Amino acid sequence: MEKISNSPEETYALGKLLAGRSGRSVPGIGDGTSPERKTEENLMEYTSNSPQETFALGKRLGEQAKPGEVYCLDGDLGVGKTIFTQGFAAGLGIDEPVNSPTFTIVQQYDSGRIPLYHFDVYRIGDISEMDEIGYEDCFYGEGVCLIEWSQLILEILPDKVVHICIEKDLEQGFDYRKITVEGLS
């Protein structure tokens, strides 16, 4: 069960934003049952106290993702980027195992409603390596991109991206995460 930590007024904003993208309501977002807080226009903060909550947020965003969108996912090692990505993939309807493509740089999943191009650029030594794997076909194609460690390739990112940052705060608990989402339109 998800933690309910914020008032309906605080959770309404993202539900309204995502519903406007799809024309339908989003269960758990904007209905007072999800722990998020609006901080400014197109910037949302969430709290997660378990891998299940992180997965659920990823799934909700994946359900709303549209072709051509690029999601940049950043955070330290071990904060839950892969769990978030697995949820995002589930939201796209991808039913195969999803793992970080640390050594292959990109993994394509075609079993969902739209293709997912999952990048992990942690091991990129030089930005030219992105040219070698044909990143432009993914960034500007008909699928959705999710890029782990995107801060390492800022110079080639499209102008319009959704930034997601996952942060730990051990003073709040071992599984506590602050997840900031910026740039949803």
C-alpha positions, 0 to 999 in steps of 0.5 A: 500500500502506498503511503498517503502523506499529503493533502488532496490539494497538494496531490491534485496538481500532477493528476490534473497535469497528467490527465490533461495529457491523456484526457483521462484521470490517473488513479492515485495521482490527483485524487489524494492517494499519492505522496507528492507535493507541487513546488512550482509550475511543472516541478513536482516532488514525491516521497517514496518510502519503499521500492514499491512506491518508487516502482508505482510512480515510474509506472504512472509516468510510463502510462502517460508517456507519449512518443518522442518524449525523453525522460532524464533520470539521475541520482546516485548509485543505488537510489532506485533508478532501475526500480523506477525504470522497471515501473516506467516500462510496466506503465508502457505495457512492457512485460519482459525483464528490464535491467540497466544496460550498463555495458550495452549503453542502450536497450530497446523494448518493443513489447509495449504500446510504444517502443522504450529506448532505455539508456544507461550512459554511466560508462560513456567515456566520450560523447562521440560514443553516443553517435556510434550507437545512433542516439538520434534515431532514439531521441527523435524517433517514435518511441520514448527514451529514458536515460539514466545518468543523463547529466553526463550527456547534457550537450546532446539532449533535446531542448525539451526533456522531463528531468527526474532526480531521485535522492536518498536522505538516510536521516529520513530512513533507509528506504526514503527517497525524494523524487523530483519530476520537472518538465511535464507539460 
